[in-house]
Amino acid sequence: MKRSLTPLFLLALLASIFTACVNSSRIIATGLEAKLTSIVRSSDGTVTASWHVNNPNIVSYLFSRVASKIYLNGSYVGALVSEDPLGIPANSEVDRSGIITGGDAAAARVISDAITHGSATYRVDTQITIRIYDDTIEKSSLTNSGTVPVTAK
């Protein structure tokens, strides 16, 4: 009897260890989509990105922080960081905009070229912090790519 319980106990122990190692951030962020909708460079050189979040899920989310690295035509042009809380109701979409920071002279050239063409291919790598309960947060990553209009004011 003892011999038959030992393998069963070891199997249960291994199952509990592997279950505890599941990446819950993938589960929490499943279905969420963050994409760029426009990039505008103003006359003072400030570059603003508008972005769109789609939540097709049956639960609401509260983002306490959003940090996105933005690439145009394969080149890094800067980051957009928002510390403002963003509530996203279930089955809804939300639009926001923010200033792109951290770009260098090469990034300015990439943006100028994109303005000349009127659009650019983009990739955005976004790190979101989701507030689940009062003090409980979950960090997750979202990546999206496509074509975005790029204009100057």
Buried (B, 14 or more C-beta within 10 A) or exposed (E): EEEEEEEEEEEEEEEEEEEEEEEEBEEBBEEBBBBBBBBBBEEEEEBBBBBBBBBEBEEEBEBBBBBBBBBBBEBBBBBBBBEEEBEBEEEBEBEBBBBBEEBEEEBBEBBEBBBEEEBBEBBBBBBBBBBEEEEEEBEBEBEBEEEBBBEBE
